[in-house]
Amino acid sequence: MAEQTQGAVPLSAVIADAATGVALALRGEGDPYALSGILRQSDALTPAAIRVLGADALAPYAMDHVGAPVGADDEAVVRQALAAYPPGADASEVSVWSYRGLVEASHAFLPGSAQHWPPPPEAAAGWVDNDSWPKLSHRVSQLAALALPGLAPGLAEQLATRTDDLARGFVRAVRRRDWLQAAGLGRWLARLPEVPQTLGLDSGLAFVRQMGGGDPRVTLHAVAAQRFYGRGW
């Protein structure tokens, strides 16, 4: 998805602001979360920002106690994003899975009738078994938003067979100071069972959060790992 601007505000800045709002809500800070309060339907960049964030745009609604009820405006901005950026026939596996995750999150966390949402698209998962560990780690880090509780259960089950490879990718990302990839992998590892004890995931996630905290998406992944799975600090 190409970088766009509206006036002096680039898409990356809109995404960063939204990620900060999600992380604050997951920490229980700030005002009660409303997606439409952060990304407004009237903003031309809103559909693209939601498409990039994927299911994380709705992450605060996955918490046990939501500060405010979901409103119709939240449903409207998600529906707008889904209609604006469906994956095309030549879309990458990451793009299809990201879209599927947003659809699944809409069904799970928003109150509208299921008939108001498009069905989740079919998403191939053969790459989980076939990718080399560096390529697998790259793709999985890009799909960190799917690590929300209850989403993509089939994908999570497949990834559990490659926990050692994802742990290897996490260590490599930390050594390369690729904090966003490390945070995304650490978040998935927080969800998966039987993570190697020798990895030191809790201290690793804390280190990534400290070193990469200038990137709101790094912070979001680390906060989500702690909020939903109790990993890191």
Secondary structure, DSSP 8 states (H G I E B T S, - for coil): ----EETTEEHHHHHHHHHHHHHHHHTT-SS---HHHHS-TTSTTHHHHHHHHGGGGGGGGGSSS-SS---HHHHHHHHHHHHH----TT--HHHHHHHHHHHHHHHHHS-S-GGGS--------HHHHHS-HHHHHHHHHHTGGGGSTTSSHHHHHHHGGGHHHHHHHHHHHHHTT-HHHHHHHHHHHHHSS---GGG-HHHHHHHHHHHHTTSHHHHHHHHHHHHHH----
